[in-house]
């Protein structure tokens, strides 16, 4: 799948704010206010239930963030959106810096050792305090490999769909 066809999970609607339809949101954009620059949003409340929204306005409110969606003018309408994931199209995001990657671009890559032994494909990634971790699945096994470039991750070739790692296939 091309980058243009991919969606990136960039936030979530987590609560209500006031009585005029404002919503509390979590943003995973950096900086977090940038979430409002990436529109339209694709809201996903449940698998297969998606709504495209443009013209979202927002601001920081205390330690969190609040958003106002066009057409959502009261608390009842807003309450129906709580728990919705906020996606944007991958091609809306700026290109990553040299040696940096969006997780969505790594998902699905074939992972091989330096000896060209296939370990499977990148299922997903998750963050830890020390570093990100790549979850590699081959159908029968799941491996957790630290995403530390130079140590464990030796190369990433997005055009070839391949990641080379320094990892023992028996581990």
Buried (B, 14 or more C-beta within 10 A) or exposed (E): EEBEEBBBBBBBBBBBBEEEBBBBBBBEBEEBEEBBEBBBBBBBBEEEEBEEBEEBEBEEBEEBBBBBBEEBBEBEEBEEBBEBBBBBBBEBBEEEEEEEBBBBBBBEBBBBBEEEEEBBBBBBBEEEEEEBBBBBBBEEEEBEBBBBBEEBBBEBEEEEEBBBBBBEBEE
